[in-house]
């Protein structure tokens, strides 16, 4: 075998030397330089993927990894000294997640350096497995489950975790002083329908290597599912608030009944507006307390979240919306009393639409929940245009994670919603809504402020608007006398001075069941 190899190499060498008397061939033109990797490459991959049958990549993971429980999986950690770019002193560092537990899909991670993409190789040496003992060696091509990013938010040598991409197309992010709470997703498919929801996955990532003075990191992702493939670009800008500029291009393998664009997923267990007893020492338990809508008409709408007794789906139609988000407005620790979960520090998320999103609707889905461990709130945009086989969708948006709200108008914001029994009888409900803003604070208690209230059914009685001189807010209270078997009741209210609106519009869905 060794002799054959030598003769083979020698024959190649002879063929490369001009024979005596034969003029050497003129050198040909140099090949054009390779095109640097960019978003178009991910789009091409997604387009090609959509033209093939869907194949999920769960192969190669031993059963003993799939059988890990939550605590065992958490004991597997990426070694910080192995973080990508740690030794180069770059402002961003990257760590990967190991496959195991519920994270079975193999995720490919690539690094783009000066336009050239190179796959990040898996090795058990990258991880500390804690107390886990495995019965067999781990496969060399096991791959990863996801990734996380670090950045020095406090401008010191300590690297703070700022974002995580793990599980299907879920990702979370935080700014300075925030703790993880609600999640975003790349895409939601058939959520809230009477059939199984489809969960697309980010199956491959490309991370652009940043410069030494970079303040943003570019990430590309390839999304895949039985119905759709997609290309995504994330430009991540960390800071006091974290912002992601997101471009998405979707290619549909087959028709989808409900496509959820820019989905947000959160948790609401109980809060000020919960009108049933919750056996909990904490006054409120939630990641978000309301849905905010910036409508194309210029109206701002606030819808308090709830933990309903049965599934609720609310639809807010619009054309070219300014945006929507799941927010937390109540930042008072005294209202939560949870030293571990720190719900008062969990971020709000706002989807700022870029370009023309056309006609469609924001969907809010509230799912009954008996524990805070379940994400039971989902909000997303559903375009009117049907997603048929072979269709392409493009959506660009800017996703903000923040504590202090910057999105809504300067007028009065809804600060709290409370619901309880009215004094008249057990069926009548007392609704109390507090509004606040610097402008409202300056108004005299004798100012002529009125409420505009409407209900889809039942009767509104005893409306009262007055200033709370203890804190400068304004309170609207009224009784709802519901009609039998005519719920849910859609309620709507705002404060006005003459024809001028002083507040955003409060909308609420009350249900007797």
PAZA-433615 format. One record per residue (C-alpha): x, y, z; residue in three letters. Coordinates in steps of 0.1 Angstrom, whole numbers, padded with zeros to 4 digits. Each point is the difference from the previous one (the first is absolute). Example, Ala and Ser with C-alpha at 12.3 -4.5 7.8 and 13.67 -1.06 7.14 Angstrom:
residues 2
- 0123,-0045,0078,ALA
- 0014,0034,-0007,SER
//
This chain:
residues 513
- 0000,0000,0000,UNK
- 0028,0024,0008,UNK
- 0017,-0007,-0034,UNK
- -0032,0007,-0019,UNK
- -0004,0033,0019,UNK
- 0035,0011,-0009,UNK
- -0005,-0009,-0037,UNK
- -0033,0019,0000,UNK
- 0015,0031,0014,UNK
- 0030,-0003,-0024,UNK
- -0023,-0003,-0031,UNK
- -0018,0032,0011,UNK
- 0033,0017,0002,UNK
- 0011,-0012,-0034,UNK
- -0033,0012,-0015,UNK
- 0006,0035,0014,UNK
- 0034,0004,-0017,UNK
- 0001,0010,-0037,UNK
- 0016,-0027,-0023,UNK
- 0032,0009,-0018,UNK
- -0007,0020,-0031,UNK
- -0035,0008,0010,UNK
- -0007,0036,0007,UNK
- -0014,0007,0035,UNK
- -0037,0010,-0001,UNK
- -0008,0037,0008,UNK
- -0013,0005,0035,UNK
- -0037,0004,0001,UNK
- -0019,0029,0016,UNK
- -0001,-0001,0038,UNK
- -0034,-0012,0014,UNK
- -0021,0028,0014,UNK
- 0002,0004,0038,UNK
- -0026,-0019,0020,UNK
- -0031,0020,0008,UNK
- -0001,0008,0037,UNK
- -0027,-0017,0020,UNK
- -0031,0021,0005,UNK
- -0038,-0001,0006,UNK
- -0006,-0010,-0037,UNK
- 0018,-0033,0007,UNK
- -0024,-0008,0028,UNK
- -0030,0009,-0022,UNK
- 0013,-0023,-0027,UNK
- 0003,-0028,0025,UNK
- -0035,0006,0012,UNK
- -0014,0001,-0035,UNK
- 0017,-0033,-0009,UNK
- -0011,-0016,0033,UNK
- -0036,0009,-0007,UNK
- 0001,-0018,-0033,UNK
- 0009,-0033,0018,UNK
- -0020,-0022,0023,UNK
- 0005,0009,0037,UNK
- 0025,-0021,0019,UNK
- 0005,0007,0037,UNK
- 0035,-0005,0013,UNK
- -0003,-0018,0034,UNK
- 0025,-0027,-0009,UNK
- 0032,-0008,0018,UNK
- -0012,0008,0035,UNK
- 0003,-0030,0024,UNK
- -0031,-0010,0020,UNK
- 0018,0008,0033,UNK
- 0001,0037,-0010,UNK
- -0036,0000,-0010,UNK
- -0009,-0015,0034,UNK
- 0016,0027,0020,UNK
- -0023,0019,0023,UNK
- -0001,0038,0004,UNK
- 0025,0002,0029,UNK
- 0024,-0025,-0017,UNK
- 0000,0020,-0032,UNK
- 0006,0033,0018,UNK
- 0031,-0016,0015,UNK
- 0016,-0001,-0035,UNK
- 0017,0034,-0005,UNK
- 0022,0014,-0027,UNK
- 0035,0007,0015,UNK
- 0004,0038,0001,UNK
- 0037,-0002,-0008,UNK
- -0011,-0017,-0033,UNK
- -0023,0029,-0010,UNK
- 0004,0011,-0036,UNK
- 0023,0031,-0003,UNK
- 0008,0000,0037,UNK
- 0038,-0001,-0006,UNK
- -0003,0027,-0027,UNK
- -0014,0027,0023,UNK
- -0030,0007,-0022,UNK
- -0030,0017,0015,UNK
- -0023,-0029,-0007,UNK
- 0004,-0037,0011,UNK
- -0020,-0030,-0011,UNK
- -0008,-0033,0018,UNK
- -0020,-0030,-0012,UNK
- -0026,-0022,0016,UNK
- 0004,-0038,0001,UNK
- -0027,-0023,-0015,UNK
- -0021,-0019,0025,UNK
- -0032,0000,0020,UNK
- -0027,0016,-0022,UNK
- 0025,0016,-0023,UNK
- 0005,-0028,-0025,UNK
- 0005,0018,-0033,UNK
- 0035,0003,-0013,UNK
- 0009,0036,-0005,UNK
- 0029,0010,-0022,UNK
- 0020,0031,0010,UNK
- 0023,0018,-0025,UNK
- 0024,0029,0005,UNK
- 0004,0026,-0028,UNK
- 0035,0015,0000,UNK
- 0008,0025,-0028,UNK
- -0028,-0014,-0021,UNK
- 0010,-0036,0004,UNK
- -0024,-0023,0019,UNK
- 0015,-0029,0021,UNK
- -0019,-0025,0020,UNK
- 0006,-0001,0037,UNK
- 0011,-0035,0009,UNK
- -0017,-0019,0029,UNK
- 0022,-0014,0027,UNK
- -0008,-0014,0035,UNK
- 0030,0020,0012,UNK
- -0020,0032,-0005,UNK
- -0024,-0010,0028,UNK
- 0000,-0006,0038,UNK
- -0025,-0029,0006,UNK
- -0002,0005,0037,UNK
- -0013,-0031,0019,UNK
- -0012,-0017,-0032,UNK
- 0016,-0034,-0007,UNK
- -0006,-0014,-0035,UNK
- 0001,-0038,-0009,UNK
- 0017,0006,-0033,UNK
- 0022,0026,-0017,UNK
- -0018,0029,-0017,UNK
- 0000,0000,-0039,UNK
- 0025,0022,-0017,UNK
- -0026,0015,-0022,UNK
- -0026,0006,0027,UNK
- -0004,0037,-0009,UNK
- -0016,0026,0022,UNK
- -0035,0010,0013,UNK
- 0002,0038,-0001,UNK
- 0022,0029,0010,UNK
- 0003,0030,0023,UNK
- 0018,0033,-0001,UNK
- 0019,0021,0025,UNK
- 0010,0037,0000,UNK
- 0014,0024,0027,UNK
- -0032,0020,0007,UNK
- 0016,0016,0031,UNK
- 0032,0010,-0019,UNK
- 0022,-0022,0022,UNK
- 0018,-0033,-0006,UNK
- -0031,-0020,0011,UNK
- -0019,-0013,-0030,UNK
- -0038,0001,0004,UNK
- -0023,-0024,-0018,UNK
- -0022,0020,-0024,UNK
- -0018,-0026,-0022,UNK
- -0008,-0037,-0004,UNK
- -0012,-0019,-0030,UNK
- -0012,-0035,0012,UNK
- -0029,-0023,-0008,UNK
- -0019,0001,-0033,UNK
- 0001,0037,-0012,UNK
- -0001,0015,0035,UNK
- 0023,0027,0012,UNK
- 0002,0024,0030,UNK
- 0020,0031,0007,UNK
- 0007,0025,0028,UNK
- 0015,0035,0004,UNK
- 0018,0015,0030,UNK
- -0018,-0008,0033,UNK
- -0024,-0025,-0015,UNK
- -0006,-0037,0007,UNK
- -0014,-0025,-0025,UNK
- -0038,-0001,-0004,UNK
- -0020,-0002,-0031,UNK
- 0012,-0015,-0033,UNK
- -0001,0008,-0036,UNK
- -0002,-0025,-0029,UNK
- 0010,-0001,-0036,UNK
- -0035,-0011,-0011,UNK
- -0033,-0014,0013,UNK
- -0020,-0024,-0021,UNK
- -0036,-0010,0007,UNK
- 0001,0013,0036,UNK
- -0034,0000,0017,UNK
- -0017,-0022,-0025,UNK
- -0018,-0033,0007,UNK
- 0029,-0020,-0013,UNK
- 0037,-0005,0010,UNK
- 0022,0031,-0002,UNK
- 0030,-0003,-0022,UNK
- 0033,0011,0015,UNK
- 0027,0011,-0025,UNK
- 0036,-0003,0010,UNK
- 0031,0020,-0006,UNK
- 0022,-0028,-0014,UNK
- 0031,0020,-0009,UNK
- 0016,0032,0011,UNK
- 0028,0022,-0014,UNK
- 0017,0026,0023,UNK
- 0020,0028,-0015,UNK
- 0032,0006,0019,UNK
- -0001,0035,0014,UNK
- 0028,0026,0001,UNK
- 0017,0010,0032,UNK
- -0021,0032,0003,UNK
- -0033,-0016,-0012,UNK
- -0032,0010,0018,UNK
- -0022,-0024,-0020,UNK
- 0001,-0036,-0010,UNK
- -0015,-0015,-0032,UNK
- -0016,-0035,0001,UNK
- -0016,-0019,-0028,UNK
- -0024,-0029,0005,UNK
- -0015,-0027,-0023,UNK
- -0036,-0009,0011,UNK
- -0016,-0033,-0009,UNK
- -0033,-0018,0006,UNK
- -0024,-0024,-0019,UNK
- -0018,0030,-0015,UNK
- 0026,0028,-0005,UNK
- 0037,0008,-0002,UNK
- 0013,0034,0008,UNK
- 0031,0023,0000,UNK
- 0005,0024,0029,UNK
- 0025,0027,0008,UNK
- 0004,0014,0035,UNK
- 0021,0031,0008,UNK
- 0003,0000,0038,UNK
- 0007,0033,0017,UNK
- 0005,-0004,0038,UNK
- -0002,0028,0025,UNK
- -0024,0015,0026,UNK
- -0027,-0014,-0023,UNK
- 0008,-0028,-0024,UNK
- -0011,0004,-0036,UNK
- -0001,-0026,-0028,UNK
- -0005,0011,-0037,UNK
- -0016,-0030,-0016,UNK
- -0004,-0009,-0037,UNK
- -0021,-0031,-0008,UNK
- -0006,-0017,-0034,UNK
- -0024,-0029,0000,UNK
- -0005,-0027,-0027,UNK
- -0031,-0022,0004,UNK
- 0002,-0037,-0008,UNK
- -0038,-0003,0005,UNK
- -0029,0021,0010,UNK
- -0003,0011,0037,UNK
- -0033,0010,0015,UNK
- 0014,0026,0025,UNK
- 0034,0015,-0003,UNK
- 0012,0020,0030,UNK
- 0026,0026,-0008,UNK
- 0024,0014,0028,UNK
- -0016,-0022,0027,UNK
- 0005,0008,0037,UNK
- -0007,-0025,0027,UNK
- -0005,0008,0037,UNK
- -0015,-0010,0033,UNK
- -0029,0015,0020,UNK
- -0010,-0021,0031,UNK
- -0018,0027,0020,UNK
- -0001,0038,0006,UNK
- -0020,0030,0011,UNK
- -0029,-0008,-0024,UNK
- -0003,-0037,0010,UNK
- -0035,-0003,0014,UNK
- 0003,-0034,0016,UNK
- 0019,-0012,0031,UNK
- 0036,-0011,-0006,UNK
- 0017,-0018,0029,UNK
- 0033,0018,-0003,UNK
- 0018,0023,0024,UNK
- 0011,0022,-0029,UNK
- -0024,0027,-0012,UNK
- 0009,-0004,-0037,UNK
- 0018,-0027,-0020,UNK
- 0007,0008,-0037,UNK
- 0026,0007,-0026,UNK
- -0022,0025,-0018,UNK
- -0031,0018,0011,UNK
- -0014,0014,-0033,UNK
- -0001,0001,-0037,UNK
- 0008,0034,-0016,UNK
- -0011,0008,-0035,UNK
- 0012,0030,-0021,UNK
- -0027,0003,-0027,UNK
- 0004,0015,-0034,UNK
- -0027,0026,0009,UNK
- 0023,0014,0027,UNK
- -0021,-0016,0028,UNK
- 0018,-0018,0028,UNK
- -0018,-0030,0015,UNK
- 0008,-0017,0033,UNK
- -0015,-0034,0007,UNK
- 0007,-0014,0036,UNK
- 0009,-0037,-0001,UNK
- -0018,-0027,0020,UNK
- 0001,-0037,0009,UNK
- -0034,-0010,-0013,UNK
- -0021,-0030,0010,UNK
- -0003,-0010,-0037,UNK
- 0020,0007,-0031,UNK
- -0003,0036,-0013,UNK
- 0010,0014,-0034,UNK
- -0002,0037,-0007,UNK
- 0005,0014,-0034,UNK
- 0010,0037,-0007,UNK
- -0003,0008,-0038,UNK
- 0022,0027,-0015,UNK
- 0019,0011,-0031,UNK
- 0036,0010,0003,UNK
- 0002,-0001,0038,UNK
- 0027,0020,0018,UNK
- 0007,-0030,0022,UNK
- -0012,-0022,0029,UNK
- 0016,-0015,0031,UNK
- -0004,-0018,0033,UNK
- 0009,0024,0027,UNK
- 0005,0002,0038,UNK
- -0010,0035,0013,UNK
- -0001,-0009,0037,UNK
- 0036,0002,0012,UNK
- -0007,0002,0037,UNK
- 0016,-0029,0019,UNK
- -0026,0004,0028,UNK
- -0026,-0012,-0025,UNK
- 0019,-0033,-0006,UNK
- 0019,-0009,0031,UNK
- 0021,-0026,-0018,UNK
- 0037,0003,0008,UNK
- 0010,-0030,-0022,UNK
- -0021,0005,-0032,UNK
- 0003,0038,0001,UNK
- -0030,0006,-0022,UNK
- 0003,0037,0004,UNK
- 0033,-0001,-0020,UNK
- -0012,-0022,-0029,UNK
- 0001,0018,-0034,UNK
- -0028,0012,-0022,UNK
- 0002,-0008,-0037,UNK
- -0011,0024,-0028,UNK
- -0003,-0009,-0037,UNK
- 0007,0031,-0021,UNK
- -0012,-0007,-0035,UNK
- 0023,0010,-0028,UNK
- -0013,0005,-0036,UNK
- -0035,-0007,-0011,UNK
- -0015,-0030,0019,UNK
- -0033,0005,-0019,UNK
- -0034,-0011,0014,UNK
- -0003,-0026,0027,UNK
- -0006,-0003,0038,UNK
- 0018,-0003,0033,UNK
- -0012,-0032,0017,UNK
- 0001,-0003,0038,UNK
- -0004,-0035,0013,UNK
- -0006,-0006,0038,UNK
- 0001,-0036,0012,UNK
- -0012,-0012,0034,UNK
- 0028,-0009,0023,UNK
- 0003,-0015,0034,UNK
- 0037,0008,0006,UNK
- 0025,0027,-0007,UNK
- 0024,-0024,-0018,UNK
- -0022,0000,-0031,UNK
- 0002,0027,-0027,UNK
- -0037,0006,-0006,UNK
- 0000,0033,-0020,UNK
- 0008,0004,-0037,UNK
- -0002,0030,-0022,UNK
- 0009,0003,-0037,UNK
- -0010,0016,-0033,UNK
- -0021,-0020,-0025,UNK
- 0000,0014,-0036,UNK
- -0032,-0001,-0020,UNK
- 0019,-0014,-0030,UNK
- -0003,-0038,0001,UNK
- 0031,-0021,0003,UNK
- -0004,-0024,-0028,UNK
- 0025,-0026,-0014,UNK
- 0029,0018,-0018,UNK
- -0008,0033,0016,UNK
- 0027,0024,0013,UNK
- -0003,0024,0029,UNK
- 0024,0028,0010,UNK
- -0003,0018,0033,UNK
- 0025,0024,0016,UNK
- -0003,0013,0036,UNK
- 0019,0013,0029,UNK
- -0004,-0019,0033,UNK
- 0006,0020,0032,UNK
- 0005,-0015,0035,UNK
- -0003,0027,0027,UNK
- -0011,0009,0035,UNK
- -0011,0036,-0004,UNK
- -0027,0004,-0026,UNK
- 0008,0023,-0029,UNK
- -0025,-0010,-0026,UNK
- -0034,0015,0008,UNK
- -0013,0035,-0003,UNK
- 0008,0027,0026,UNK
- -0036,0000,0013,UNK
- -0015,-0022,0027,UNK
- 0009,-0036,0002,UNK
- -0019,-0028,0017,UNK
- 0017,-0007,0032,UNK
- -0023,-0026,0016,UNK
- -0032,-0019,-0005,UNK
- -0020,-0015,0029,UNK
- -0032,-0021,-0001,UNK
- -0022,-0009,0029,UNK
- -0036,-0004,0012,UNK
- -0022,0031,0000,UNK
- -0019,0009,0031,UNK
- -0034,-0003,-0018,UNK
- 0000,-0038,-0006,UNK
- 0023,-0029,-0006,UNK
- -0004,-0001,-0037,UNK
- 0009,0036,-0006,UNK
- 0038,0007,-0003,UNK
- 0018,0031,0011,UNK
- 0027,0010,-0026,UNK
- 0027,0024,0011,UNK
- 0027,0014,-0024,UNK
- 0028,0023,0010,UNK
- 0016,0024,-0025,UNK
- 0032,0020,0005,UNK
- 0024,0024,-0017,UNK
- 0019,0032,0008,UNK
- -0028,0020,-0018,UNK
- -0028,-0017,0019,UNK
- 0019,0007,0033,UNK
- -0001,0037,-0007,UNK
- -0037,0002,-0006,UNK
- -0022,0014,0027,UNK
- -0023,-0024,0019,UNK
- -0028,0024,-0012,UNK
- 0009,-0005,-0037,UNK
- -0029,-0012,-0021,UNK
- 0013,-0035,-0009,UNK
- -0025,-0025,-0014,UNK
- 0001,-0036,-0010,UNK
- -0010,-0015,-0033,UNK
- -0011,-0036,0008,UNK
- -0016,-0027,-0021,UNK
- -0008,-0037,0004,UNK
- -0009,-0027,-0025,UNK
- -0028,-0012,0022,UNK
- -0015,0007,0034,UNK
- -0005,0034,0016,UNK
- 0025,0026,0012,UNK
- -0011,0017,0032,UNK
- 0013,0026,0025,UNK
- 0031,0013,-0019,UNK
- 0022,0022,0021,UNK
- 0032,0018,-0008,UNK
- 0021,0017,0026,UNK
- 0035,0009,0009,UNK
- 0020,-0019,0025,UNK
- 0017,0027,0019,UNK
- 0022,-0025,0019,UNK
- 0021,-0007,-0032,UNK
- -0013,0023,-0027,UNK
- -0016,-0027,-0021,UNK
- -0036,0000,-0013,UNK
- -0025,-0028,0007,UNK
- -0029,-0012,-0021,UNK
- -0024,-0023,0017,UNK
- -0033,-0015,-0012,UNK
- -0023,-0029,0004,UNK
- -0006,-0027,-0026,UNK
- -0034,-0016,0001,UNK
- 0005,-0030,-0023,UNK
- -0027,-0017,-0020,UNK
- -0006,-0037,0006,UNK
- 0018,-0022,-0025,UNK
- 0015,0029,-0019,UNK
- 0036,-0002,0009,UNK
- 0028,0007,-0005,UNK
- -0006,0037,0003,UNK
- 0023,0023,-0020,UNK
- 0006,0032,0020,UNK
- 0015,0032,-0013,UNK
- 0008,0033,0018,UNK
- 0021,0032,-0001,UNK
- 0001,0034,0017,UNK
- -0008,0032,-0019,UNK
- -0002,0037,0006,UNK
- -0027,0012,-0025,UNK
- 0010,-0015,-0033,UNK
- 0036,-0005,0009,UNK
- 0012,-0035,0010,UNK
- 0023,0001,0031,UNK
- 0009,-0036,0002,UNK
- 0006,-0031,-0020,UNK
- -0030,-0023,-0005,UNK
- -0005,-0027,0026,UNK
- -0016,-0032,-0013,UNK
- -0009,-0030,0021,UNK
- -0018,-0034,-0005,UNK
- -0021,-0010,0030,UNK
- -0014,-0035,0002,UNK
- -0022,-0015,0027,UNK
- 0012,-0035,-0007,UNK
//
